[in-house]
Amino acid sequence: MSDTARSLVTIFAVLLGALTLAGGFIWVERRLLALFQERWGPNRLGPLGLFQGVADMIKIFMKEDWVPPFADKPVFVLAPMLIMVTTLASLAIIAFAPGLVVADLNIGVLFFLAMSSLGVYSVALAGWASNSKYALLGGMRAVAQMLSYEVFMGLSLMGVVMMAGSFRLTDIVAAQKSLWFCIPQLPGLAVFFIAGVAETHRSPLDLPEAENELVAGYHTEYSGMKFALFLLGEYVGMTVVSAMIVTLFFGGWAGPLLPPVVWFLVKTLFLMCLFIWLRASFPRPRYDQLMLFGWKVLLPVSLLNLAVTGAVLLVRGA
Amino acid sequence: METVFDISAVVAVVATLMVIAQSRAVHALLYLTVSLLAVAVVFFTLGAPFVAALEVIIYAGAIMVLFVFVIMMLNLGAEAARQERRWLTPADWFGPAILGAILLAEMVWVLASPQSAFPAPAANDPRAVGAALFGPYVLVADLAALVLLAGLVGAYHFGRRSAEAGEGEAP
């Protein structure tokens, strides 16, 4: 097989896999949430209610795709596309198994950070283009929250990059042969996980769409497929963040017996379930608490982690 | 790679023109973002992937988002766009157009002269950029940090004043 054909196949496999995983995960989330809250959840359609997602998709396809007359039309249409494009693009650098990676960039980690920082536009522009007060408030919250947590997200990864000596994800996985980075880089892992929840604005840090104060936040005015794009973008974002945590802190595809791809998927799914567990367990913090926590706890922790990692590496190298 | 360079260079120029020609502030900002992304691709094709990534993270992903944030807070309506359109009369294009034409002519002349061939793009990895930044250019990096510190102190000053003037609520 030629190189082009090989990369085309990889791209479509990754896209199909990620979208199916993200779409199917909506069902997993609803069943898991129901389990945590001692109720049944969707269990009627198909085995274990698996077809509920299909039914929801059909419903959302049939819905009227409405653009409010007071909205800024081009930007209103652009916003939901952006979140899908940025989250799907970050899938390109993730190494699922040896050789199974779309683009093994030597700036892989930076590419992920760049895409997640471009994702901010989606929520910000959705909030602005909707031209309604709840959407605007949600959009402004989203910008402040995501911009702040991006800082800690980047800083928390630098410890890993220093230990691996490379931004390339396959190198980082290779550097974890003897010891997964979740042990020496525990503070980095904690900061990155919290920042990941904030970046994908998942509950409990879903202040941009806090439904009991902002209706639905930045996507209040969206319906039909555009709304579905936001929803799916959020789930793909969650998949990407989980996959990044697996790659950077939990040894990537490494594991005994099972094939590498299976290990990668198992680890990623476990982390995604952790996201849902968080959602079921924690109340939403107040907005100022979120910002204070970020700048007064996460920033010092990630800076300390960076300094200590650097010092240890220097001493060891000397 | 050369075709990619040409395409993204054209995109950058056209997008930058659109920044000036737009009457709605947010649309202009979006074009500016597109222009920055195109410049990032240009950097990438020139063999500087690290700079390209930083261009996206810092300029497109942080600074421009802050611009959008400010515009959102101002919440300019259709009235502002109308006013902007009144200010952008064809006569105003005259001066900048001449200056731009001079620069364009210069660039074409430089590019057309044979001795100005581009240096062969050598890939610069992040390690080399970091070593250069903290080696020969450490003074410049420190000076830039000082400028940022001044900005930080200034922002803190303004933030404090407005917090004290507020309705007695703890900041």
Interface residues (C-beta under 8 A of the other chain):
Chain A: D72 P74 V75 L78 L105 N106 I107 L110 F111 L113 A114 S117 L118 V120 Y121 A124 L125 G127 W128 A129 L136 G139 M140 V143 A144 L147 E150 G154 F167
Chain B: R24 V26 H27 L30 T33 P49 F50 A52 A53 L54 V56 I57 A60 G61 A62 V65 L66 V68 F69 I71 M72 M73 N75 D125 P126
